[in-house]
Amino acid sequence: MSKNVDALIIGAGVIGACTAYELSKLGYKTLSVDKLPQAGYGSTSSSCAIIRTYYSTTDSCALAYEGWHYWRNWSDYIGNAVNPSELIEYHNTGCLVAKTELNGMLEKACSVMDEIACPYEHVSAGEMADFLPGVDTRRFFPAKLIDDPDFGEPTGGEINGAVFFPCGGYVNDPMLSAQNVQAAAEQQGAKFRFNAEVSKILRENNRVAGVELSDGTVIKAPVVINVAGPHSSVINRLAGVSDNMLMSTRALRHEVAHVDAPASLNSAKRMITSDSDVQVYTRPSSGNGMLIGSEDPECDEREWVDDPDHFNLEFSAQWKTLVMRLAQRLPELGIPDTAKGVVALYDVSEDWMPIYDKSDLPGFFMACGTSGNQYKNAPVAGKIMATLVQAEDVGQNHDTDPVQFKLNNANYTLSLDCYSRNRKINAESSFSVIG
Ligand SMILES: Cc1cc2nc3c(=O)[nH]c(=O)nc-3n(C[C@H](O)[C@H](O)[C@H](O)COP(=O)(O)OP(=O)(O)OC[C@H]3O[C@@H](n4cnc5c(N)ncnc54)[C@H](O)[C@@H]3O)c2cc1C
């Protein structure tokens, strides 16, 4: 089969860019194509870019702890490809996570942290004000819609305190992070083409043979990787691989509110919070701002989107609901008249865990189903994808002989079938953005 490149990557978001970087470091001649004008312009640009280590399963916690090390040492990861003044800023604020019935009082998360040697500290309800001045520690669970007459009414007792995870924080500019990685990948020889939409996946002799762009350009490649974010299901359908997968991916609309932090936090050291009692998470932003996102309570209707190129970009009642849910915990929070923030799409799998895998079409791979929670893992996901491509090249059948992936910092080995397209639904998942 003739080829123009060794590997063609569809999508130059943060995970696509990291995949290109890792493959080029291994010597693959890569071309990344993206229909948008710049790297990170898709769902990556809307990300809250929160880096945290607590998840619902051991594999996910270990992966996230590994990922944290890359953000912490971003300039080492990027090398000298980017002028230091043009690198992203990573703010290691730590994360305060409420202990609730929903997360099993974080007992499992803490025992996993012990297993992977990731630090944490218990915080009693009385001590929470040291972390979050002005906090109201009463229970409000379950989350309700704002037209529910019981909205905002405490439901009895106090939350059981929290856990503070010092290894966590946020990236100031997620789009820039993808562009930093693009520059590092280009230094290794990777090529990027923007405003280029993949419209066909080509096959030859029962394997992938490349792609055709919407302008008719044909690019031959023995390896094609679907890193198309919320468009991943569209690309899998083009490749004809969806029907042979137990997992699927779907685009889910989400709103994130940007508001001014309450005055009670003015002099506080501000951090990430995750509160499954009022079912919102928060992140500091520039100045005195904060972002508020949803932890997907059962009462909220899920807005699945069939066509990721056309969805409602206007704020809805979800925006105000998020702000008012947080105001239960932080009563000094003001409710602005004008909605600010982002409306964007997650790419969600059935169990809210990613799919990092090959497919039934030899040479066609996918890094998708990132379910609103894989920004933090992008550098490791890039390495995972490069390892899977390399394994297939040397004849290893990942479906029957799963690739083992050693995490260098977390001292843990992932059996990569945990991210298989054909896994059973992981019953330990939170089935929410927490993963
Ligand atoms: C609102 C929101 C908040 C989030 N917050 C967090 C968080 O705090 N922490 C966290 O860890 N994760 C978070 N995430 C998830 C995280 O941002 C994503 O998992 C990650 O950015 C996905 O990166 P990606 O490279 O896979 O996809 P994307 O950034 O979506 O990139 C996919 C690219 O593929 C391109 N593409 C699609 N179809 C085609 C085609 N046919 N031809 C060519 N190009 C194509 C698109 O143009 C796009 O640029 C959040 C996500 C959202 C939406």
The ligand as an SDF file (V2000), in Angstrom:
LIG
                    3D

 53 58  0  0  0  0  0  0  0  0999 V2000
  -17.2720   22.2320   29.2010 C   0  0  0  0  0  0  0  0  0  0  0  0
  -16.1820   21.2250   29.3920 C   0  0  0  0  0  0  0  0  0  0  0  0
  -15.4680   21.2160   30.5840 C   0  0  0  0  0  0  0  0  0  0  0  0
  -14.4610   20.2720   30.7670 C   0  0  0  0  0  0  0  0  0  0  0  0
  -13.7210   20.3100   31.9080 N   0  0  0  0  0  0  0  0  0  0  0  0
  -12.7190   19.4070   32.0970 C   0  0  0  0  0  0  0  0  0  0  0  0
  -11.9120   19.4860   33.2570 C   0  0  0  0  0  0  0  0  0  0  0  0
  -12.0550   20.3810   34.0810 O   0  0  0  0  0  0  0  0  0  0  0  0
  -10.9280   18.5530   33.4090 N   0  0  0  0  0  0  0  0  0  0  0  0
  -10.7450   17.5380   32.5040 C   0  0  0  0  0  0  0  0  0  0  0  0
   -9.8560   16.6880   32.7320 O   0  0  0  0  0  0  0  0  0  0  0  0
  -11.4750   17.4610   31.3610 N   0  0  0  0  0  0  0  0  0  0  0  0
  -12.4460   18.3810   31.1490 C   0  0  0  0  0  0  0  0  0  0  0  0
  -13.1920   18.3510   30.0010 N   0  0  0  0  0  0  0  0  0  0  0  0
  -12.9080   17.3050   29.0050 C   0  0  0  0  0  0  0  0  0  0  0  0
  -11.7240   17.6690   28.1290 C   0  0  0  0  0  0  0  0  0  0  0  0
  -11.7150   19.0250   27.8410 O   0  0  0  0  0  0  0  0  0  0  0  0
  -11.7820   16.8420   26.8630 C   0  0  0  0  0  0  0  0  0  0  0  0
  -11.7960   15.4730   27.2300 O   0  0  0  0  0  0  0  0  0  0  0  0
  -10.5830   17.0920   25.9590 C   0  0  0  0  0  0  0  0  0  0  0  0
  -10.3900   18.4560   25.7270 O   0  0  0  0  0  0  0  0  0  0  0  0
  -10.7950   16.3600   24.6590 C   0  0  0  0  0  0  0  0  0  0  0  0
   -9.7040   16.6130   23.8130 O   0  0  0  0  0  0  0  0  0  0  0  0
   -9.6750   15.9510   22.3790 P   0  0  0  0  0  0  0  0  0  0  0  0
   -8.3850   16.3100   21.7620 O   0  0  0  0  0  0  0  0  0  0  0  0
  -10.0020   14.5110   22.4950 O   0  0  0  0  0  0  0  0  0  0  0  0
  -10.9370   16.5690   21.6230 O   0  0  0  0  0  0  0  0  0  0  0  0
  -11.2780   18.0300   21.0320 P   0  0  0  0  0  0  0  0  0  0  0  0
  -10.5900   19.1200   21.7370 O   0  0  0  0  0  0  0  0  0  0  0  0
  -12.7570   18.1000   20.9150 O   0  0  0  0  0  0  0  0  0  0  0  0
  -10.6430   17.9460   19.5810 O   0  0  0  0  0  0  0  0  0  0  0  0
  -11.2350   17.1960   18.5440 C   0  0  0  0  0  0  0  0  0  0  0  0
  -10.8890   17.8810   17.2480 C   0  0  0  0  0  0  0  0  0  0  0  0
  -11.3230   17.0500   16.1780 O   0  0  0  0  0  0  0  0  0  0  0  0
  -11.6770   17.8920   15.1290 C   0  0  0  0  0  0  0  0  0  0  0  0
  -12.5460   17.1710   14.1890 N   0  0  0  0  0  0  0  0  0  0  0  0
  -13.7520   16.6250   14.4390 C   0  0  0  0  0  0  0  0  0  0  0  0
  -14.2400   16.0610   13.3220 N   0  0  0  0  0  0  0  0  0  0  0  0
  -13.3160   16.2500   12.3450 C   0  0  0  0  0  0  0  0  0  0  0  0
  -13.2530   15.9120   10.9760 C   0  0  0  0  0  0  0  0  0  0  0  0
  -14.2360   15.2450   10.3350 N   0  0  0  0  0  0  0  0  0  0  0  0
  -12.1590   16.2830   10.2770 N   0  0  0  0  0  0  0  0  0  0  0  0
  -11.1360   16.9560   10.8850 C   0  0  0  0  0  0  0  0  0  0  0  0
  -11.1610   17.3210   12.1680 N   0  0  0  0  0  0  0  0  0  0  0  0
  -12.2350   16.9610   12.9070 C   0  0  0  0  0  0  0  0  0  0  0  0
  -12.3880   19.0440   15.7960 C   0  0  0  0  0  0  0  0  0  0  0  0
  -12.3840   20.1910   14.9780 O   0  0  0  0  0  0  0  0  0  0  0  0
  -11.5940   19.2170   17.0830 C   0  0  0  0  0  0  0  0  0  0  0  0
  -10.6420   20.2520   17.0090 O   0  0  0  0  0  0  0  0  0  0  0  0
  -14.1920   19.2980   29.7670 C   0  0  0  0  0  0  0  0  0  0  0  0
  -14.8980   19.3340   28.5600 C   0  0  0  0  0  0  0  0  0  0  0  0
  -15.8750   20.2850   28.3630 C   0  0  0  0  0  0  0  0  0  0  0  0
  -16.6070   20.3240   27.0480 C   0  0  0  0  0  0  0  0  0  0  0  0
  1  2  1  0
  2  3  1  0
  2 52  2  0
  3  4  2  0
  4  5  1  0
  4 50  1  0
  5  6  2  0
  6  7  1  0
  6 13  1  0
  7  8  2  0
  7  9  1  0
  9 10  1  0
 10 11  2  0
 10 12  1  0
 12 13  2  0
 13 14  1  0
 14 15  1  0
 14 50  1  0
 15 16  1  0
 16 17  1  0
 16 18  1  0
 18 19  1  0
 18 20  1  0
 20 21  1  0
 20 22  1  0
 22 23  1  0
 23 24  1  0
 24 25  2  0
 24 26  1  0
 24 27  1  0
 27 28  1  0
 28 29  2  0
 28 30  1  0
 28 31  1  0
 31 32  1  0
 32 33  1  0
 33 34  1  0
 33 48  1  0
 34 35  1  0
 35 36  1  0
 35 46  1  0
 36 37  1  0
 36 45  1  0
 37 38  2  0
 38 39  1  0
 39 40  1  0
 39 45  2  0
 40 41  1  0
 40 42  2  0
 42 43  1  0
 43 44  2  0
 44 45  1  0
 46 47  1  0
 46 48  1  0
 48 49  1  0
 50 51  2  0
 51 52  1  0
 52 53  1  0
M  END
$$$$
